[in-house]
Amino acid sequence: MEDKETLKNNKDNYRSSVLDEVMDWLETLVLYCFIALLVFTFIIRIVIVDGSSMLPTLKNGEKLIVSGLFYTPKQSDIIVFNNTNASLNKVLVKRVIAVGGQKLRINFDESLVYVDGEPGVPLDEPYINNPTNYEEDFETVYENYARDEYGNITIPEGYVFVMGDNRQDSTDSRSAFVGLVPEDQIIGKLIFRLYPFKSFI
């Protein structure tokens, strides 16, 4: 009789032990899922390049790791942002050309971009795929902006001016569909290219 009771207790203890272990695993799994959710929501995101506007730097279909944690936009950063214009309404990847407070001028006839600096010294842009001679809607979008003696406009604080590296095939801040990008629409800065693995930024 005692042997049966002991056997029953052993079985009960075993079941209880297995159940405790399963519960521990479930708690750990839920915790890791929660941490992963926080990381991918607030720290990093994976973004897939859609289109050719960032050639030759980024190619269509490449997967990118982007982070917006404590991020402040800087000139030449590659950023990912939400575009809320009804005609596009999509996430875009572009390069920051000027940030709030900087002066910007583009000479489309000579394909030269000027930011702050001396009036006669354009940006050195070794990353572009072709000349910046495609104006899009630039003059229309910025027609009401005050210009200094050199024709510079000042980017308002809280906004950035962006362009794709493939200047003749990019809908960016030159276009009425994008315009200046509010900083609160920026998802984050490109940290590195996740795929293809052999090619990092």
Contacts in CASP RR format, 6 or more apart in sequence:
PFRMAT RR
TARGET T0000
AUTHOR 0000-0000-0000
METHOD contacts of the structure
MODEL  1
MEDKETLKNNKDNYRSSVLDEVMDWLETLVLYCFIALLVFTFIIRIVIVD
GSSMLPTLKNGEKLIVSGLFYTPKQSDIIVFNNTNASLNKVLVKRVIAVG
GQKLRINFDESLVYVDGEPGVPLDEPYINNPTNYEEDFETVYENYARDEY
GNITIPEGYVFVMGDNRQDSTDSRSAFVGLVPEDQIIGKLIFRLYPFKSF
I
40 46 0 8 1.000
42 69 0 8 1.000
43 67 0 8 1.000
43 68 0 8 1.000
43 69 0 8 1.000
44 65 0 8 1.000
44 66 0 8 1.000
44 67 0 8 1.000
44 69 0 8 1.000
44 191 0 8 1.000
45 65 0 8 1.000
45 66 0 8 1.000
45 67 0 8 1.000
45 80 0 8 1.000
45 187 0 8 1.000
45 188 0 8 1.000
46 63 0 8 1.000
46 64 0 8 1.000
46 65 0 8 1.000
46 66 0 8 1.000
46 194 0 8 1.000
47 63 0 8 1.000
47 64 0 8 1.000
47 66 0 8 1.000
47 80 0 8 1.000
47 91 0 8 1.000
47 93 0 8 1.000
47 187 0 8 1.000
48 61 0 8 1.000
48 62 0 8 1.000
48 63 0 8 1.000
48 64 0 8 1.000
49 58 0 8 1.000
49 59 0 8 1.000
49 60 0 8 1.000
49 61 0 8 1.000
49 62 0 8 1.000
49 63 0 8 1.000
49 64 0 8 1.000
49 93 0 8 1.000
50 60 0 8 1.000
50 61 0 8 1.000
50 90 0 8 1.000
50 91 0 8 1.000
51 60 0 8 1.000
51 61 0 8 1.000
52 59 0 8 1.000
52 60 0 8 1.000
52 166 0 8 1.000
52 169 0 8 1.000
53 92 0 8 1.000
53 93 0 8 1.000
53 94 0 8 1.000
53 164 0 8 1.000
53 165 0 8 1.000
53 166 0 8 1.000
53 169 0 8 1.000
53 170 0 8 1.000
53 171 0 8 1.000
53 172 0 8 1.000
54 78 0 8 1.000
54 93 0 8 1.000
54 94 0 8 1.000
54 95 0 8 1.000
54 164 0 8 1.000
54 165 0 8 1.000
54 166 0 8 1.000
54 170 0 8 1.000
55 129 0 8 1.000
55 165 0 8 1.000
55 166 0 8 1.000
55 169 0 8 1.000
56 127 0 8 1.000
56 129 0 8 1.000
56 165 0 8 1.000
56 166 0 8 1.000
57 78 0 8 1.000
57 95 0 8 1.000
57 127 0 8 1.000
57 165 0 8 1.000
57 201 0 8 1.000
58 64 0 8 1.000
58 78 0 8 1.000
58 93 0 8 1.000
58 165 0 8 1.000
58 193 0 8 1.000
62 193 0 8 1.000
62 195 0 8 1.000
62 196 0 8 1.000
63 193 0 8 1.000
63 194 0 8 1.000
63 195 0 8 1.000
64 80 0 8 1.000
64 93 0 8 1.000
64 190 0 8 1.000
64 191 0 8 1.000
64 192 0 8 1.000
64 193 0 8 1.000
64 194 0 8 1.000
65 190 0 8 1.000
65 191 0 8 1.000
65 192 0 8 1.000
65 193 0 8 1.000
65 194 0 8 1.000
66 80 0 8 1.000
66 187 0 8 1.000
66 188 0 8 1.000
66 189 0 8 1.000
66 190 0 8 1.000
66 191 0 8 1.000
67 188 0 8 1.000
67 189 0 8 1.000
67 191 0 8 1.000
68 186 0 8 1.000
68 187 0 8 1.000
68 188 0 8 1.000
68 189 0 8 1.000
71 186 0 8 1.000
71 188 0 8 1.000
71 189 0 8 1.000
73 79 0 8 1.000
73 96 0 8 1.000
73 99 0 8 1.000
73 160 0 8 1.000
73 183 0 8 1.000
73 186 0 8 1.000
73 189 0 8 1.000
74 96 0 8 1.000
74 99 0 8 1.000
75 96 0 8 1.000
75 97 0 8 1.000
75 98 0 8 1.000
75 99 0 8 1.000
75 102 0 8 1.000
75 115 0 8 1.000
76 95 0 8 1.000
76 96 0 8 1.000
76 97 0 8 1.000
77 95 0 8 1.000
77 96 0 8 1.000
77 189 0 8 1.000
77 190 0 8 1.000
78 93 0 8 1.000
78 94 0 8 1.000
78 95 0 8 1.000
78 96 0 8 1.000
78 189 0 8 1.000
78 190 0 8 1.000
78 201 0 8 1.000
79 93 0 8 1.000
79 94 0 8 1.000
79 95 0 8 1.000
79 96 0 8 1.000
79 160 0 8 1.000
79 162 0 8 1.000
79 181 0 8 1.000
79 186 0 8 1.000
79 187 0 8 1.000
79 188 0 8 1.000
79 189 0 8 1.000
79 190 0 8 1.000
80 91 0 8 1.000
80 92 0 8 1.000
80 93 0 8 1.000
80 186 0 8 1.000
80 187 0 8 1.000
80 188 0 8 1.000
80 189 0 8 1.000
80 190 0 8 1.000
81 91 0 8 1.000
81 92 0 8 1.000
81 94 0 8 1.000
81 162 0 8 1.000
81 181 0 8 1.000
81 185 0 8 1.000
81 186 0 8 1.000
81 187 0 8 1.000
81 188 0 8 1.000
82 91 0 8 1.000
82 185 0 8 1.000
82 187 0 8 1.000
83 89 0 8 1.000
83 90 0 8 1.000
83 91 0 8 1.000
83 92 0 8 1.000
83 177 0 8 1.000
83 178 0 8 1.000
83 181 0 8 1.000
83 185 0 8 1.000
84 185 0 8 1.000
85 177 0 8 1.000
85 178 0 8 1.000
87 177 0 8 1.000
88 171 0 8 1.000
88 177 0 8 1.000
88 178 0 8 1.000
91 187 0 8 1.000
92 171 0 8 1.000
92 172 0 8 1.000
92 178 0 8 1.000
93 190 0 8 1.000
94 162 0 8 1.000
94 163 0 8 1.000
94 164 0 8 1.000
94 170 0 8 1.000
94 172 0 8 1.000
94 173 0 8 1.000
94 181 0 8 1.000
95 127 0 8 1.000
95 162 0 8 1.000
95 163 0 8 1.000
95 164 0 8 1.000
95 165 0 8 1.000
96 160 0 8 1.000
96 161 0 8 1.000
96 162 0 8 1.000
97 104 0 8 1.000
97 113 0 8 1.000
97 115 0 8 1.000
97 123 0 8 1.000
97 160 0 8 1.000
97 161 0 8 1.000
97 162 0 8 1.000
97 163 0 8 1.000
97 173 0 8 1.000
98 104 0 8 1.000
98 115 0 8 1.000
98 155 0 8 1.000
98 160 0 8 1.000
98 161 0 8 1.000
99 155 0 8 1.000
99 160 0 8 1.000
99 161 0 8 1.000
100 154 0 8 1.000
100 155 0 8 1.000
100 156 0 8 1.000
100 157 0 8 1.000
100 158 0 8 1.000
100 159 0 8 1.000
100 160 0 8 1.000
101 154 0 8 1.000
101 155 0 8 1.000
101 156 0 8 1.000
101 157 0 8 1.000
102 115 0 8 1.000
102 116 0 8 1.000
102 154 0 8 1.000
102 155 0 8 1.000
103 114 0 8 1.000
103 115 0 8 1.000
103 116 0 8 1.000
103 148 0 8 1.000
103 152 0 8 1.000
103 153 0 8 1.000
103 154 0 8 1.000
103 155 0 8 1.000
104 113 0 8 1.000
104 114 0 8 1.000
104 115 0 8 1.000
104 152 0 8 1.000
104 153 0 8 1.000
104 154 0 8 1.000
104 155 0 8 1.000
104 161 0 8 1.000
105 113 0 8 1.000
105 114 0 8 1.000
105 119 0 8 1.000
105 150 0 8 1.000
105 151 0 8 1.000
105 152 0 8 1.000
105 153 0 8 1.000
106 112 0 8 1.000
106 113 0 8 1.000
106 114 0 8 1.000
106 132 0 8 1.000
106 138 0 8 1.000
106 174 0 8 1.000
107 113 0 8 1.000
107 114 0 8 1.000
107 122 0 8 1.000
108 132 0 8 1.000
108 133 0 8 1.000
108 134 0 8 1.000
108 135 0 8 1.000
108 138 0 8 1.000
109 133 0 8 1.000
111 131 0 8 1.000
111 132 0 8 1.000
111 133 0 8 1.000
112 122 0 8 1.000
112 123 0 8 1.000
112 132 0 8 1.000
113 122 0 8 1.000
113 123 0 8 1.000
113 125 0 8 1.000
113 132 0 8 1.000
114 120 0 8 1.000
114 121 0 8 1.000
114 122 0 8 1.000
114 123 0 8 1.000
114 150 0 8 1.000
114 152 0 8 1.000
115 123 0 8 1.000
119 150 0 8 1.000
125 132 0 8 1.000
127 165 0 8 1.000
128 165 0 8 1.000
128 166 0 8 1.000
128 167 0 8 1.000
129 165 0 8 1.000
129 166 0 8 1.000
129 167 0 8 1.000
129 168 0 8 1.000
130 166 0 8 1.000
130 167 0 8 1.000
130 168 0 8 1.000
131 167 0 8 1.000
131 168 0 8 1.000
132 163 0 8 1.000
132 167 0 8 1.000
133 167 0 8 1.000
133 168 0 8 1.000
134 167 0 8 1.000
134 168 0 8 1.000
134 174 0 8 1.000
135 174 0 8 1.000
136 171 0 8 1.000
136 172 0 8 1.000
136 174 0 8 1.000
136 175 0 8 1.000
136 176 0 8 1.000
137 174 0 8 1.000
137 175 0 8 1.000
137 176 0 8 1.000
138 174 0 8 1.000
140 176 0 8 1.000
141 173 0 8 1.000
141 174 0 8 1.000
141 175 0 8 1.000
141 176 0 8 1.000
141 179 0 8 1.000
142 153 0 8 1.000
145 153 0 8 1.000
145 154 0 8 1.000
146 153 0 8 1.000
146 154 0 8 1.000
147 153 0 8 1.000
148 154 0 8 1.000
155 161 0 8 1.000
155 180 0 8 1.000
156 180 0 8 1.000
158 182 0 8 1.000
158 183 0 8 1.000
159 180 0 8 1.000
159 181 0 8 1.000
159 182 0 8 1.000
159 183 0 8 1.000
160 173 0 8 1.000
160 180 0 8 1.000
160 181 0 8 1.000
160 183 0 8 1.000
160 186 0 8 1.000
161 173 0 8 1.000
161 179 0 8 1.000
161 180 0 8 1.000
161 181 0 8 1.000
162 172 0 8 1.000
162 173 0 8 1.000
162 178 0 8 1.000
162 181 0 8 1.000
163 170 0 8 1.000
163 172 0 8 1.000
163 173 0 8 1.000
163 174 0 8 1.000
164 170 0 8 1.000
164 172 0 8 1.000
171 177 0 8 1.000
171 178 0 8 1.000
172 178 0 8 1.000
172 179 0 8 1.000
173 179 0 8 1.000
173 180 0 8 1.000
173 181 0 8 1.000
190 201 0 8 1.000
191 201 0 8 1.000
192 200 0 8 1.000
192 201 0 8 1.000
193 199 0 8 1.000
193 200 0 8 1.000
193 201 0 8 1.000
END
